[in-house]
Amino acid sequence: MKKMLLTLAVLTLLVSSAQAQLRAFTGSLHNKGETRILLWDGGAGKAAAEVALSYGRPAWKADYEAPGALDSMTKGKVWRAGQNFFTHLDSNVPIKIGGQDVPAGHYYIAIQRSADGSNWMLAFIDPASTRGLHMDASEVGARASELTIKFTAPLTFKKTSDTTKNLDMTFTTNQDDVKKSFLQIKWGQFELSAPVEVVM
């Protein structure tokens, strides 16, 4: 009987200890951004295509402007490209980003930079396999090897003279050809961009 009581006491202690280490984060997520491409067929009176990109908008910090700070944050790494929940892209038609074919579907999005720092890419992550990992977007950099990156699309990097206070992603439509757009990702003093084309 004593042995059984001791075993129960140890199990209770272990369960209590595990629960004490588990923390919950709840509440509203503020400062969300969204950009989209909507192609409307006026003749048919209905939508012909839609691409939506949703993301959290982290604030730029002065610390990031220190020499080498951007490189230490991004070089050879996968960056979450947002704040709080995963940045995600949902498209009901095939598109091309930077010439890369992107089949219609839903993707988690991250930004990947080569080890030598010369190449920046938009990384398309499989949401289904990521859900099974119970991964938070804040862990993307540390757990990049566990991710299923389906493919990447090239991005063009440039430094800017202006400072974008909060991460900003925008699709801008080419009015001469509405199937063509331009994606700009701005944060702090840098900008990443790529041409986008709706394939119909």
Summary of the structure (lengths in Angstrom):
residues: 200
radius of gyration: 21.4
end to end distance: 74.0
largest distance: 83.8
contacts: 534
relative contact order: 0.17
helix: 22%
strand: 47%
